[in-house]
């Protein structure tokens, strides 16, 4: 058996267990790339959780034949990072992820294992790859964007009403855009998980178009044939730790859901929210009795796929965000019509309204398409079947890893 090339995969968080979109986008590439490379995985761990996580994470990945370099480093938000950021090139959100000692450990590992390729997942970790390249000029480095980060900062700047936040986010946007686009020049290849982000990058930096590549995340098929559950409700898997999810949820409830509440109540259609406590959902919406709005908080569910399969529709109400929503792929892999916005639709060329997803832009749009599906079972099943086929064809982790391997090995 031929010897596999060695790849060091650096991520900004521990992806095990893979319980949300950010972790999934790190964990499964690791697992599937391991079929083509000898993988070494490095990430920072909160010092307070280091002892507990280190053993569990190391053992899990060791069973997958993946060696780990876990480093105790605090990446939590702290006002001191913002205050010190005036003299730094990096935005404070990224700067807090860099540790000179962690860099030293990475460099030692590269020497010890004679590592040939380095993969940086997210801008937060790009500096480690660039510093390593300066130390070891022959190493090939690759950058995977989960989102274009400066677009998120720009969107927050435009959405916030707080004048202080607007000034700070404007300052950080300028830093983010300048450095993130600089990073694209310094890597051998840059991967984007959505057509929208790829287009933005190409328009900004056409001179490096050969470096820029679309690489859709994968998603494992949950069922091969769609099921129509008795519960006609919507399931919305969401993490309110991300500010964009707060904006999206409040917009949908206030501008779309409540406006159609009379019809929704008549048909006994509920919105089920997972991933947060009920008190958190109430606080986000500013309502004490969310059940009056036909909104039910399910808290943290152990099996998200089983939960999605129990309901008729999946919701992704993105008006603020970048990149591809993993909840969209999750819903499609479960054979569900996913209701999404034009922003979500634009992320992938393979998404087609009323063919494999359902796109809505207004409250009227939302209700009309919902009622169409409620009254036409054949249309519901057709969209569900096409959703499954789309995942099988375009969002396959094996194809993902094979494509990455081919691209990496062709870099001169």
ABEGO torsion letter per residue (X at the ends): XBBBBBBBBBBABBAOBBABAAAAAAAAAAAAAAAABBBBBBBBBBAAAAAAAAAAAAAAAAAAGBBBBBBBBBABBBAAAAAAAAABABBAAAAAABBAAAAAAAAAAAAAAGBABBBBBEAAAAAAAAAAAAABAABBBBBBBABBAAAAAAAAAAABABAAAAAAAAAAAAAAAAAAAAAAAABABBBBABAAAAAAAAAABAAAAAABBBBBBBBBBABABBBBBABABBBBBBBAABAAAAAAAAAAAAAAAAAAAAAAAAAGBBBBBBGBBAAAAAAAAGBABAAAAGBBBAEBBABAAAAAAABABBBBBBABEBEBBAAAAAAAAAGBBBBBBAAAAAABAABBBGAABBBBABAAAAAAAAAAAAABAAAAAAAAAAAAAAAAAABBAAAAAAAAAAAAAABX
